[in-house]
Amino acid sequence: MAEKFSVIMFSGTADKFIPLGVLTQAAAAMEMEVSVFVTGFALGAFAKKHMEPPFPAEFAAMAPALAKGLKAAKVPSWEEMLRQAKDLGAKVYACSMMSEVMGLKKSDFSDLVDDVVGAATFLEKAENGQTIFI
Amino acid sequence: MDAGATRRRVVDARDKSCPGPITDLALAYRRSKIGDVIELWATDPGVRADVRAWAAKTGNELVSLEDKSGAIVSVLRILRR
């Protein structure tokens, strides 16, 4: 059975979405079974109607140079990278509790989200694999 | 296995940043058969370590890894699907 790589995506700022994209895409390319549990401040970015995640205030001064560097290096957006991971088999789950708190139903999420599940379901999927918290 | 049916596929991932080259390799791998050879062209220096890791993880063979015409060319033989 394939090794598992799971991400608990909690943070809602743009800097944290970059490693989400890079690591899920890389893990999927390594033929790992990838699961992402989206909760907390990250959830809003997965709604159909959403704003791009903002840069955190402490890094705001670096944001323009970083954006320029990312563009020069032709780094795809976090969404493109996650989509590529999904094309290779990654699954994205929205946290049911946080969805309810934010008034988001399954139909409110973009097609990046495969399902709305509880924490226990995610933990069962992630069992005996590597799990990181972003 | 019919050796005549094996193929050599060239994958051009030059100018793609990590993890683009490994992803293109994975996409070619998904379309390959046992015995096929994939030649991956990349410019991201991370690819040198990444193809070794990819081959070890997926159980395939890194046949060669060399610098050619300003690119890093990895040749992989598919042993496992």
Backbone of each chain as ProteinMPNN parsed JSONL, in Angstrom:
{"seq_chain_A": "MAEKFSVIMFSGTADKFIPLGVLTQAAAAMEMEVSVFVTGFALGAFAKKHMEPPFPAEFAAMAPALAKGLKAAKVPSWEEMLRQAKDLGAKVYACSMMSEVMGLKKSDFSDLVDDVVGAATFLEKAENGQTIFI", "coords_chain_A": {"N_chain_A": [[0.842, -1.203, 0.0], [0.403, 2.263, -0.674], [2.526, 4.805, 0.753], [1.52, 7.245, 3.185], [0.803, 10.759, 3.056], [-0.153, 13.458, 4.809], [-1.853, 16.555, 5.28], [-2.678, 19.033, 7.575], [-4.339, 21.762, 6.996], [-4.398, 24.802, 8.257], [-3.729, 27.501, 8.581], [-4.363, 30.83, 7.313], [-2.977, 32.526, 5.623], [-1.189, 33.857, 2.777], [1.539, 33.099, 2.547], [1.647, 30.615, 3.778], [0.203, 29.017, 2.094], [1.826, 28.426, -0.023], [3.767, 26.329, 0.694], [1.799, 24.361, 1.057], [0.899, 23.86, -1.563], [3.336, 23.111, -2.855], [4.315, 20.886, -1.339], [2.18, 19.024, -1.369], [1.952, 18.536, -4.084], [4.514, 17.516, -4.64], [4.53, 15.214, -2.991], [2.441, 13.74, -4.098], [3.546, 13.29, -6.587], [5.547, 11.601, -5.818], [4.2, 9.329, -5.621], [2.726, 9.009, -3.307], [0.002, 8.616, -0.974], [-2.081, 11.182, -0.751], [-3.632, 13.357, 1.54], [-5.562, 16.171, 2.396], [-6.619, 18.113, 5.053], [-8.739, 20.633, 5.514], [-9.05, 23.384, 7.533], [-9.941, 25.792, 10.124], [-8.519, 29.035, 9.644], [-7.87, 28.657, 7.027], [-9.936, 27.684, 5.565], [-11.72, 29.436, 4.208], [-10.486, 30.118, 1.78], [-11.089, 28.061, 0.139], [-13.655, 28.236, -0.609], [-16.204, 28.802, -3.106], [-16.777, 31.504, -3.588], [-14.356, 33.563, -2.855], [-11.619, 35.391, -1.329], [-8.253, 35.952, -2.338], [-5.779, 34.512, -0.246], [-4.404, 36.707, 2.212], [-1.149, 38.359, 2.643], [0.734, 37.893, 5.641], [0.872, 40.476, 8.106], [3.449, 40.929, 9.237], [5.183, 40.179, 7.258], [4.619, 41.791, 5.184], [6.203, 43.763, 4.008], [8.016, 42.283, 2.594], [6.514, 41.064, 0.704], [6.054, 42.114, -2.031], [8.598, 41.707, -3.294], [8.842, 38.984, -3.002], [6.653, 38.065, -4.485], [7.46, 38.893, -7.003], [9.796, 37.371, -7.315], [8.723, 34.775, -7.254], [7.255, 34.818, -9.571], [9.251, 35.229, -11.488], [10.662, 32.858, -11.197], [8.858, 31.226, -12.238], [6.989, 29.891, -10.628], [4.136, 28.033, -10.041], [0.759, 29.011, -9.02], [-0.557, 28.425, -5.665], [-2.948, 27.154, -5.92], [-2.913, 26.04, -8.492], [-0.848, 24.209, -8.097], [-1.922, 22.528, -6.126], [-4.093, 21.556, -7.525], [-2.756, 20.109, -9.473], [-1.657, 18.149, -7.83], [-4.021, 16.929, -7.072], [-4.847, 15.931, -9.534], [-3.077, 13.882, -9.674], [-4.04, 12.293, -7.763], [-4.434, 13.239, -5.112], [-6.459, 14.045, -2.253], [-8.865, 16.359, -0.994], [-10.226, 17.532, 1.96], [-12.788, 19.237, 3.587], [-13.185, 20.601, 6.823], [-15.856, 19.61, 8.781], [-16.956, 20.785, 11.091], [-15.798, 23.393, 11.195], [-16.74, 24.312, 8.766], [-19.439, 24.53, 9.263], [-19.403, 26.461, 11.246], [-18.554, 28.648, 9.742], [-20.661, 28.908, 8.076], [-20.7, 27.486, 5.661], [-21.72, 25.352, 3.125], [-21.48, 22.082, 1.543], [-21.898, 22.556, -1.159], [-21.028, 25.121, -1.388], [-18.328, 25.121, -1.628], [-15.362, 25.214, -3.698], [-14.365, 23.251, -6.609], [-12.059, 22.1, -5.723], [-12.405, 20.88, -3.329], [-13.068, 17.706, -2.124], [-14.744, 16.486, -0.292], [-16.789, 17.035, 2.651], [-15.827, 16.51, 5.85], [-15.616, 14.978, 9.161], [-13.284, 15.399, 11.931], [-12.475, 12.901, 12.906], [-12.778, 11.198, 10.739], [-10.809, 12.186, 9.014], [-8.504, 11.66, 10.563], [-8.536, 8.919, 10.592], [-8.048, 8.405, 7.907], [-5.486, 9.416, 7.735], [-4.014, 7.818, 9.337], [-1.135, 6.113, 10.556], [0.656, 7.354, 8.803], [2.7, 10.072, 7.468], [2.07, 13.188, 8.926], [1.529, 16.619, 8.576], [1.237, 19.898, 10.005], [0.025, 22.889, 8.885]], "CA_chain_A": [[0.0, 0.0, 0.0], [1.192, 3.498, -0.788], [2.739, 5.557, 1.991], [0.576, 8.362, 3.284], [1.267, 12.1, 3.426], [-1.358, 14.223, 5.103], [-1.642, 17.945, 5.693], [-3.761, 19.755, 8.237], [-4.154, 23.134, 6.519], [-5.125, 25.621, 9.225], [-3.419, 28.933, 8.449], [-5.093, 31.473, 6.222], [-2.199, 33.56, 4.938], [-0.631, 33.453, 1.478], [2.837, 32.436, 2.704], [1.447, 29.22, 4.184], [-0.395, 28.255, 0.993], [2.89, 27.988, -0.941], [4.167, 24.95, 1.021], [0.674, 23.433, 0.824], [0.95, 23.481, -2.975], [4.595, 22.431, -3.199], [4.457, 19.578, -0.69], [1.164, 18.063, -1.834], [2.299, 18.152, -5.455], [5.701, 16.659, -4.581], [4.158, 13.922, -2.395], [1.631, 13.012, -5.079], [4.491, 12.854, -7.621], [6.299, 10.483, -5.221], [3.243, 8.221, -5.559], [2.193, 8.854, -1.956], [-1.437, 8.835, -0.864], [-2.101, 12.514, -0.151], [-4.909, 13.874, 2.044], [-5.475, 17.499, 3.004], [-7.769, 18.451, 5.889], [-8.744, 22.097, 5.532], [-9.827, 23.859, 8.669], [-9.511, 27.096, 10.648], [-8.495, 30.221, 8.784], [-7.587, 28.27, 5.629], [-11.142, 27.181, 4.9], [-12.328, 30.438, 3.33], [-9.844, 30.136, 0.453], [-11.603, 26.934, -0.63], [-15.046, 28.505, -0.985], [-16.324, 29.303, -4.481], [-16.592, 32.959, -3.497], [-13.319, 33.801, -1.847], [-10.553, 36.331, -1.629], [-6.957, 35.303, -2.241], [-5.253, 34.684, 1.112], [-3.519, 37.88, 2.319], [0.147, 38.141, 3.277], [0.68, 38.326, 7.041], [1.372, 41.84, 8.265], [4.883, 40.998, 9.537], [5.959, 39.949, 6.039], [4.041, 42.634, 4.135], [7.272, 44.491, 3.32], [8.71, 41.347, 1.706], [5.559, 40.468, -0.235], [6.257, 42.447, -3.452], [9.813, 41.054, -3.793], [8.549, 37.547, -3.066], [5.741, 37.857, -5.629], [8.281, 39.068, -8.199], [10.676, 36.209, -7.381], [7.915, 33.6, -7.596], [6.884, 34.955, -10.974], [10.478, 35.042, -12.272], [11.011, 31.427, -11.145], [7.707, 30.537, -12.852], [6.345, 29.018, -9.647], [2.687, 28.131, -10.217], [0.021, 29.421, -7.824], [-0.832, 27.303, -4.758], [-4.127, 26.448, -6.418], [-2.472, 25.208, -9.619], [-0.053, 23.087, -7.571], [-2.838, 21.596, -5.45], [-4.87, 20.927, -8.591], [-1.88, 19.096, -10.068], [-1.614, 17.057, -6.843], [-5.308, 16.24, -7.162], [-4.831, 15.157, -10.785], [-2.276, 12.692, -9.393], [-4.76, 11.461, -6.791], [-4.607, 13.83, -3.782], [-7.839, 14.35, -1.867], [-8.989, 17.519, -0.11], [-11.419, 17.431, 2.797], [-13.083, 20.405, 4.419], [-13.593, 20.263, 8.19], [-17.305, 19.825, 8.897], [-17.27, 21.715, 12.187], [-15.437, 24.758, 10.801], [-17.641, 24.699, 7.672], [-20.695, 24.948, 9.896], [-19.121, 27.736, 11.939], [-18.447, 29.711, 8.732], [-21.88, 28.911, 7.27], [-20.395, 26.972, 4.328], [-22.22, 23.998, 2.823], [-20.621, 21.399, 0.57], [-22.084, 23.203, -2.464], [-20.365, 26.441, -1.375], [-16.892, 24.958, -1.863], [-14.889, 25.059, -5.079], [-14.158, 21.85, -6.96], [-10.861, 21.575, -5.066], [-12.823, 20.117, -2.148], [-13.7, 16.437, -2.473], [-15.815, 16.138, 0.645], [-16.786, 17.702, 3.957], [-15.76, 15.388, 6.789], [-15.251, 15.266, 10.544], [-11.877, 15.18, 12.288], [-12.211, 11.466, 13.082], [-12.632, 10.616, 9.392], [-9.476, 12.562, 8.52], [-7.483, 10.954, 11.347], [-8.55, 7.53, 10.141], [-7.377, 8.399, 6.599], [-4.07, 9.774, 7.918], [-3.411, 6.876, 10.286], [0.133, 5.437, 10.216], [1.416, 8.048, 7.76], [3.279, 11.352, 7.911], [1.078, 14.267, 8.917], [2.091, 17.908, 8.969], [0.274, 20.956, 10.323], [0.477, 24.167, 8.301]], "C_chain_A": [[0.872, 1.247, 0.0], [1.375, 4.151, 0.584], [1.831, 6.772, 1.983], [1.276, 9.664, 3.646], [0.02, 12.95, 3.602], [-1.018, 15.605, 5.633], [-2.89, 18.447, 6.407], [-3.517, 21.221, 7.876], [-5.035, 24.047, 7.351], [-4.943, 27.118, 8.963], [-4.081, 29.54, 7.219], [-4.308, 32.52, 5.458], [-1.442, 32.986, 3.739], [0.685, 32.687, 1.609], [2.683, 30.95, 3.013], [0.836, 28.373, 3.066], [0.655, 27.765, -0.004], [3.366, 26.575, -0.579], [3.041, 23.94, 0.874], [0.741, 22.92, -0.616], [2.174, 22.649, -3.302], [4.636, 21.011, -2.627], [3.401, 18.57, -1.124], [1.496, 17.605, -3.251], [3.492, 17.194, -5.454], [5.337, 15.276, -4.043], [3.337, 13.087, -3.372], [2.536, 12.485, -6.193], [5.347, 11.691, -7.133], [5.396, 9.27, -5.026], [2.762, 7.956, -4.139], [0.692, 9.125, -1.988], [-1.621, 10.138, -0.075], [-3.518, 12.922, 0.274], [-4.675, 15.231, 2.678], [-6.762, 17.745, 3.782], [-7.741, 19.963, 6.066], [-9.647, 22.581, 6.668], [-9.386, 25.285, 9.043], [-9.558, 28.209, 9.618], [-8.25, 29.897, 7.308], [-8.865, 28.0, 4.85], [-11.735, 28.156, 3.883], [-11.77, 30.436, 1.915], [-10.365, 29.02, -0.447], [-13.071, 27.099, -1.009], [-15.069, 29.01, -2.423], [-16.1, 30.812, -4.506], [-15.559, 33.216, -2.416], [-12.352, 34.874, -2.299], [-9.262, 35.528, -1.579], [-6.439, 35.517, -0.814], [-4.298, 35.887, 1.17], [-2.151, 37.5, 2.885], [0.063, 38.59, 4.724], [1.381, 39.679, 7.188], [2.887, 41.898, 8.474], [5.769, 40.765, 8.318], [5.508, 40.86, 4.896], [5.122, 43.351, 3.327], [7.989, 43.598, 2.303], [7.819, 40.859, 0.556], [5.808, 40.836, -1.709], [7.48, 41.75, -4.055], [9.576, 39.554, -3.956], [7.671, 37.231, -4.274], [6.521, 37.934, -6.936], [9.181, 37.849, -8.409], [9.927, 34.957, -7.802], [7.561, 33.609, -9.079], [8.091, 34.678, -11.877], [10.865, 33.562, -12.326], [9.903, 30.561, -11.745], [7.074, 29.525, -11.898], [4.834, 29.152, -9.828], [2.011, 28.583, -8.918], [-0.249, 28.197, -6.948], [-1.981, 26.463, -5.298], [-3.765, 25.536, -7.595], [-1.698, 23.982, -9.116], [-0.958, 22.052, -6.895], [-3.692, 20.854, -6.476], [-4.053, 19.823, -9.272], [-1.774, 17.882, -9.14], [-2.899, 16.24, -6.924], [-5.401, 15.403, -8.447], [-4.047, 13.859, -10.603], [-2.902, 11.862, -8.271], [-4.968, 12.038, -5.405], [-6.082, 14.143, -3.518], [-7.848, 15.505, -0.867], [-10.32, 17.435, 0.64], [-11.591, 18.704, 3.618], [-13.6, 19.913, 5.766], [-15.075, 20.603, 8.375], [-17.655, 20.839, 9.979], [-16.996, 23.156, 11.77], [-16.323, 25.244, 9.65], [-18.947, 25.222, 8.234], [-20.531, 26.308, 10.571], [-19.115, 28.894, 10.936], [-19.659, 29.758, 7.802], [-21.651, 28.421, 5.848], [-20.927, 25.545, 4.183], [-21.304, 23.385, 1.764], [-20.689, 22.093, -0.789], [-21.426, 24.589, -2.533], [-18.868, 26.34, -1.692], [-16.566, 24.803, -3.344], [-14.65, 23.574, -5.346], [-12.847, 21.281, -6.423], [-11.241, 20.641, -3.923], [-13.573, 18.853, -2.571], [-14.87, 16.113, -1.565], [-15.686, 16.99, 1.908], [-16.852, 16.585, 4.987], [-15.41, 15.859, 8.202], [-13.792, 14.922, 10.798], [-11.546, 13.693, 12.395], [-11.991, 10.78, 11.741], [-11.246, 10.922, 8.839], [-8.392, 11.77, 9.25], [-7.396, 9.485, 10.928], [-7.821, 7.42, 8.79], [-5.871, 8.598, 6.757], [-3.302, 8.762, 8.766], [-2.171, 6.181, 9.723], [0.89, 6.074, 9.05], [2.088, 9.278, 8.351], [2.187, 12.408, 7.859], [1.754, 15.561, 9.348], [0.965, 18.921, 9.164], [0.824, 22.257, 9.749], [-0.445, 25.273, 8.797]], "O_chain_A": [[1.945, 1.271, 0.603], [0.508, 4.064, 1.454], [1.426, 7.263, 0.929], [2.218, 9.678, 4.437], [-0.76, 13.137, 2.669], [-0.028, 15.794, 6.34], [-4.008, 18.307, 5.91], [-2.592, 21.845, 8.395], [-6.254, 24.075, 7.185], [-5.882, 27.901, 9.105], [-4.326, 28.859, 6.222], [-4.89, 33.319, 4.724], [-1.106, 31.803, 3.698], [0.923, 31.733, 0.868], [3.484, 30.128, 2.568], [0.94, 27.147, 3.09], [0.417, 26.808, -0.741], [3.375, 25.699, -1.444], [3.303, 22.77, 0.593], [0.654, 21.718, -0.866], [2.071, 21.606, -3.947], [4.951, 20.056, -3.337], [3.696, 17.381, -1.237], [1.341, 16.429, -3.581], [3.494, 16.19, -6.167], [5.791, 14.267, -4.584], [3.517, 11.872, -3.464], [2.333, 11.377, -6.69], [5.82, 10.887, -7.935], [5.769, 8.307, -4.357], [2.428, 6.822, -3.795], [0.18, 9.772, -2.901], [-1.347, 10.186, 1.124], [-4.466, 12.848, -0.507], [-3.705, 15.422, 3.411], [-7.86, 17.605, 3.243], [-6.831, 20.508, 6.691], [-10.826, 22.238, 6.749], [-8.565, 25.893, 8.358], [-10.498, 28.317, 8.83], [-8.403, 30.761, 6.445], [-8.879, 28.077, 3.621], [-12.198, 27.744, 2.819], [-12.492, 30.718, 0.959], [-10.116, 29.024, -1.652], [-13.662, 26.226, -1.646], [-14.089, 29.575, -2.907], [-15.342, 31.33, -5.326], [-15.841, 33.105, -1.222], [-12.274, 35.218, -3.478], [-9.178, 34.532, -0.86], [-6.64, 36.586, -0.238], [-3.474, 36.062, 0.273], [-2.003, 36.459, 3.525], [-0.614, 39.576, 5.018], [2.348, 39.977, 6.487], [3.547, 42.8, 7.958], [6.953, 41.103, 8.328], [5.97, 40.711, 3.765], [4.986, 43.529, 2.117], [8.501, 44.076, 1.29], [8.308, 40.313, -0.433], [5.777, 39.949, -2.562], [7.423, 41.258, -5.182], [10.043, 38.936, -4.913], [7.91, 36.261, -4.994], [6.287, 37.154, -7.859], [9.317, 37.352, -9.527], [10.425, 34.167, -8.605], [7.563, 32.577, -9.749], [7.977, 33.989, -12.891], [11.334, 33.07, -13.352], [9.994, 29.333, -11.761], [6.672, 28.437, -12.312], [4.303, 30.261, -9.775], [2.62, 28.543, -7.849], [-0.18, 27.065, -7.425], [-1.998, 25.24, -5.161], [-4.246, 24.407, -7.687], [-1.862, 22.874, -9.626], [-0.776, 20.848, -7.073], [-3.977, 19.668, -6.314], [-4.573, 18.757, -9.603], [-1.797, 16.738, -9.593], [-2.869, 15.011, -6.854], [-5.964, 14.307, -8.445], [-4.307, 12.865, -11.281], [-2.346, 10.837, -7.877], [-5.618, 11.398, -4.577], [-6.842, 14.461, -4.432], [-6.967, 15.618, -0.014], [-11.385, 17.288, 0.041], [-10.654, 19.179, 4.259], [-14.35, 18.94, 5.842], [-15.494, 21.739, 8.153], [-18.554, 21.66, 9.796], [-17.836, 24.036, 11.959], [-16.628, 26.433, 9.558], [-19.496, 26.216, 7.759], [-21.396, 27.179, 10.479], [-19.606, 29.983, 11.234], [-19.691, 30.546, 6.856], [-22.321, 28.877, 4.922], [-20.632, 24.662, 4.989], [-20.47, 24.068, 1.17], [-19.682, 22.21, -1.488], [-21.285, 25.157, -3.616], [-18.221, 27.345, -1.986], [-17.382, 24.327, -4.132], [-14.72, 22.747, -4.437], [-12.55, 20.107, -6.642], [-10.493, 19.722, -3.588], [-14.577, 18.919, -3.28], [-15.867, 15.538, -2.002], [-14.641, 17.575, 2.191], [-17.804, 15.805, 5.008], [-14.968, 16.99, 8.404], [-13.147, 14.246, 9.997], [-10.453, 13.272, 12.014], [-11.138, 9.902, 11.611], [-10.586, 10.053, 8.271], [-7.464, 11.264, 8.62], [-6.318, 8.892, 10.913], [-7.074, 6.47, 8.557], [-5.079, 8.025, 6.009], [-2.081, 8.848, 8.892], [-2.157, 5.724, 8.58], [1.68, 5.403, 8.385], [2.056, 9.504, 9.561], [1.464, 12.514, 6.869], [2.46, 15.599, 10.355], [-0.107, 18.811, 8.569], [1.934, 22.677, 10.075], [-0.262, 26.437, 8.439]]}, "seq_chain_B": "MDAGATRRRVVDARDKSCPGPITDLALAYRRSKIGDVIELWATDPGVRADVRAWAAKTGNELVSLEDKSGAIVSVLRILRR", "coords_chain_B": {"N_chain_B": [[7.001, -10.511, -20.982], [6.861, -8.272, -23.696], [9.624, -7.195, -25.171], [9.942, -5.578, -27.337], [7.912, -3.793, -27.206], [8.568, -1.831, -25.44], [9.33, 1.562, -24.622], [11.088, 4.685, -25.197], [10.831, 7.652, -23.6], [10.892, 11.123, -23.842], [10.999, 13.728, -21.574], [10.39, 17.057, -21.192], [11.212, 19.248, -18.829], [12.422, 21.609, -18.486], [13.187, 24.827, -17.118], [11.163, 24.643, -15.279], [10.144, 25.03, -11.918], [10.899, 23.404, -8.778], [8.222, 21.534, -7.385], [8.025, 20.8, -10.121], [9.576, 19.343, -12.193], [9.726, 16.706, -11.087], [7.076, 16.133, -10.939], [6.312, 16.116, -13.633], [7.775, 13.907, -14.343], [6.427, 11.974, -12.833], [3.959, 12.032, -14.109], [4.625, 11.056, -16.636], [5.48, 8.554, -15.848], [3.085, 7.41, -14.98], [1.938, 6.871, -17.386], [3.497, 4.929, -18.407], [5.024, 1.701, -19.22], [6.267, -1.35, -17.742], [9.741, -1.62, -18.13], [9.986, 0.467, -19.858], [11.763, 3.499, -20.717], [12.481, 6.605, -19.302], [13.466, 9.811, -20.123], [14.432, 12.556, -18.516], [14.508, 15.991, -18.782], [15.746, 18.774, -17.117], [16.123, 21.935, -15.402], [16.107, 22.931, -12.855], [18.129, 22.817, -10.052], [17.523, 21.202, -7.88], [16.57, 18.872, -8.834], [18.493, 16.886, -9.08], [18.879, 15.569, -6.581], [16.246, 14.968, -6.176], [15.368, 13.157, -8.214], [16.747, 10.88, -7.482], [15.576, 10.36, -5.003], [12.949, 10.002, -5.836], [13.178, 7.719, -7.46], [14.056, 5.831, -5.577], [11.902, 5.805, -3.832], [9.766, 4.983, -5.444], [10.634, 2.613, -6.427], [11.975, 2.355, -8.841], [14.557, 2.535, -11.441], [17.378, 4.629, -11.466], [19.169, 5.286, -14.123], [21.106, 6.944, -15.283], [22.599, 10.171, -14.671], [23.251, 13.235, -15.762], [24.962, 16.305, -16.744], [23.977, 18.208, -19.458], [24.128, 20.242, -22.256], [23.523, 22.589, -20.725], [21.496, 21.664, -19.147], [20.036, 19.334, -16.774], [20.124, 16.003, -17.132], [18.248, 13.193, -16.576], [18.05, 9.708, -16.636], [15.706, 7.236, -16.455], [14.704, 3.926, -15.669], [11.789, 2.092, -15.911], [10.729, -0.089, -13.543], [8.755, -0.931, -11.973], [5.251, -0.909, -11.601]], "CA_chain_B": [[6.877, -9.123, -21.456], [7.354, -8.048, -25.051], [10.645, -6.142, -25.102], [9.763, -4.684, -28.48], [6.864, -2.81, -26.918], [9.035, -0.801, -24.51], [9.584, 2.824, -25.297], [11.879, 5.716, -24.541], [10.032, 8.871, -23.622], [11.654, 12.303, -23.42], [10.143, 14.68, -20.861], [11.077, 18.354, -21.093], [10.752, 20.042, -17.683], [13.359, 22.726, -18.316], [12.596, 26.081, -16.645], [10.132, 24.437, -14.255], [10.677, 25.012, -10.563], [10.519, 22.276, -7.939], [8.374, 20.135, -7.78], [7.564, 20.612, -11.496], [10.211, 18.24, -12.914], [9.343, 15.41, -10.507], [5.668, 15.938, -11.289], [6.283, 15.695, -15.042], [8.271, 12.532, -14.331], [5.336, 11.129, -12.32], [2.918, 11.961, -15.145], [5.13, 10.134, -17.664], [5.495, 7.237, -15.189], [1.714, 6.871, -14.966], [1.588, 6.431, -18.744], [4.541, 4.013, -18.893], [4.925, 0.26, -18.953], [7.516, -1.892, -17.206], [10.772, -1.717, -19.16], [10.107, 1.754, -20.549], [12.81, 4.403, -20.239], [12.076, 8.015, -19.323], [14.598, 10.746, -20.102], [13.892, 13.802, -17.962], [15.364, 17.184, -18.921], [15.336, 19.8, -16.154], [17.149, 22.934, -15.084], [16.078, 23.165, -11.405], [19.196, 21.976, -9.49], [16.953, 20.262, -6.913], [16.185, 17.627, -9.507], [19.543, 15.865, -8.896], [18.528, 14.763, -5.406], [14.843, 14.549, -6.26], [15.17, 11.946, -9.024], [17.223, 9.749, -6.67], [14.532, 10.096, -3.999], [11.772, 9.486, -6.534], [13.467, 6.35, -7.89], [14.1, 4.985, -4.378], [10.547, 5.723, -3.279], [8.821, 4.279, -6.314], [11.187, 1.315, -6.809], [12.448, 2.362, -10.223], [16.019, 2.638, -11.532], [18.01, 5.806, -12.057], [20.22, 4.7, -14.945], [22.179, 7.933, -15.386], [22.272, 11.546, -14.301], [24.379, 14.024, -16.255], [24.728, 17.653, -17.24], [24.053, 18.219, -20.918], [23.596, 21.463, -22.879], [22.953, 23.503, -19.74], [20.383, 21.047, -18.434], [20.355, 18.127, -16.006], [19.365, 14.944, -17.809], [18.142, 11.957, -15.795], [17.455, 8.601, -17.387], [15.108, 6.295, -15.501], [14.077, 2.735, -16.234], [10.612, 1.728, -15.118], [10.801, -1.491, -13.115], [7.575, -1.221, -11.151], [4.08, -0.1, -11.921]], "C_chain_B": [[7.488, -8.986, -22.851], [8.325, -6.87, -25.041], [10.483, -5.128, -26.231], [8.762, -3.579, -28.211], [7.346, -1.702, -25.986], [9.46, 0.442, -25.28], [10.524, 3.708, -24.498], [11.092, 7.016, -24.71], [10.89, 10.033, -23.119], [10.683, 13.297, -22.796], [10.925, 15.973, -20.667], [10.491, 19.174, -19.957], [11.735, 21.182, -17.419], [12.591, 23.989, -17.957], [11.469, 25.876, -15.634], [10.789, 24.352, -12.895], [10.185, 23.761, -9.841], [9.118, 22.496, -7.403], [7.886, 19.844, -9.197], [8.219, 19.435, -12.213], [9.799, 16.848, -12.41], [7.881, 15.095, -10.852], [5.542, 15.476, -12.741], [6.778, 14.255, -15.181], [7.151, 11.58, -13.891], [4.237, 10.964, -13.374], [3.338, 10.994, -16.259], [5.127, 8.702, -17.13], [4.111, 6.598, -15.221], [1.303, 6.344, -16.344], [2.545, 5.351, -19.266], [4.212, 2.546, -18.599], [6.26, -0.183, -18.372], [8.511, -2.077, -18.357], [10.969, -0.419, -19.924], [11.231, 2.585, -19.924], [12.294, 5.838, -20.365], [13.33, 8.87, -19.197], [14.042, 12.103, -19.696], [14.905, 14.932, -18.084], [14.848, 18.255, -17.965], [16.464, 20.792, -15.944], [17.168, 23.263, -13.59], [17.117, 22.245, -10.749], [18.693, 20.953, -8.47], [16.653, 18.909, -7.517], [17.221, 16.516, -9.285], [19.201, 14.955, -7.714], [17.121, 14.204, -5.538], [14.635, 13.292, -7.113], [15.666, 10.703, -8.278], [16.14, 9.351, -5.668], [13.314, 9.47, -4.663], [11.989, 8.017, -6.924], [13.458, 5.396, -6.689], [12.685, 4.754, -3.846], [9.623, 4.86, -4.137], [9.362, 2.923, -6.777], [11.597, 1.23, -8.267], [13.948, 2.671, -10.259], [16.48, 3.946, -12.172], [19.244, 5.288, -12.804], [21.404, 5.659, -15.063], [21.659, 9.312, -15.038], [23.446, 12.393, -14.754], [23.966, 15.42, -16.712], [24.948, 17.643, -18.75], [23.403, 19.495, -21.445], [22.891, 22.392, -21.886], [21.765, 22.95, -18.983], [20.876, 19.834, -17.652], [19.473, 17.022, -16.593], [19.412, 13.659, -16.981], [17.492, 10.899, -16.676], [16.974, 7.557, -16.382], [14.499, 5.11, -16.234], [12.942, 2.313, -15.305], [10.634, 0.223, -14.829], [9.524, -1.917, -12.412], [6.428, -0.324, -11.543], [3.01, -0.353, -10.888]], "O_chain_B": [[8.546, -9.554, -23.121], [7.924, -5.712, -24.92], [10.847, -3.961, -26.086], [8.755, -2.555, -28.893], [6.622, -0.733, -25.757], [9.889, 0.37, -26.432], [10.729, 3.514, -23.3], [10.741, 7.413, -25.821], [11.539, 9.923, -22.08], [9.677, 13.664, -23.402], [11.992, 15.978, -20.054], [9.404, 19.734, -20.091], [11.868, 21.658, -16.291], [11.475, 24.2, -18.433], [10.877, 26.854, -15.177], [11.826, 23.712, -12.718], [9.194, 23.145, -10.233], [8.836, 23.617, -6.978], [7.383, 18.751, -9.456], [7.515, 18.603, -12.787], [9.557, 15.935, -13.2], [7.509, 13.936, -11.031], [4.771, 14.566, -13.048], [6.286, 13.487, -16.008], [6.949, 10.523, -14.489], [3.658, 9.887, -13.513], [2.525, 10.218, -16.761], [4.815, 7.758, -17.856], [3.977, 5.397, -15.459], [0.431, 5.482, -16.454], [2.431, 4.91, -20.41], [3.286, 2.213, -17.861], [7.263, 0.52, -18.493], [8.171, -2.615, -19.411], [12.001, -0.223, -20.566], [11.596, 2.396, -18.763], [11.745, 6.229, -21.396], [14.143, 8.682, -18.292], [13.279, 12.722, -20.438], [16.015, 14.846, -17.56], [13.668, 18.605, -17.991], [17.619, 20.516, -16.269], [18.15, 23.822, -13.103], [17.011, 21.024, -10.866], [19.359, 19.948, -8.222], [16.5, 17.918, -6.804], [16.872, 15.336, -9.301], [19.231, 13.73, -7.831], [16.835, 13.101, -5.071], [13.809, 12.447, -6.768], [15.098, 9.619, -8.411], [15.827, 8.172, -5.503], [12.718, 8.531, -4.134], [11.104, 7.181, -6.744], [12.919, 4.292, -6.771], [12.327, 3.641, -3.461], [8.803, 4.103, -3.617], [8.651, 2.165, -7.438], [11.57, 0.152, -8.862], [14.538, 3.026, -9.239], [16.039, 4.32, -13.259], [20.236, 4.902, -12.187], [22.559, 5.247, -14.959], [20.46, 9.587, -15.097], [24.535, 12.284, -14.189], [22.803, 15.682, -17.019], [25.956, 17.144, -19.25], [22.255, 19.791, -21.115], [21.811, 22.914, -22.164], [21.095, 23.683, -18.254], [21.999, 19.37, -17.85], [18.245, 17.1, -16.555], [20.484, 13.113, -16.722], [16.511, 11.165, -17.371], [17.75, 7.061, -15.564], [13.864, 5.264, -17.278], [13.113, 2.196, -14.091], [10.568, -0.609, -15.734], [9.244, -3.107, -12.271], [6.606, 0.869, -11.787], [1.928, 0.23, -10.963]]}, "name": "protein", "num_of_chains": 2, "seq": "MAEKFSVIMFSGTADKFIPLGVLTQAAAAMEMEVSVFVTGFALGAFAKKHMEPPFPAEFAAMAPALAKGLKAAKVPSWEEMLRQAKDLGAKVYACSMMSEVMGLKKSDFSDLVDDVVGAATFLEKAENGQTIFIMDAGATRRRVVDARDKSCPGPITDLALAYRRSKIGDVIELWATDPGVRADVRAWAAKTGNELVSLEDKSGAIVSVLRILRR"}
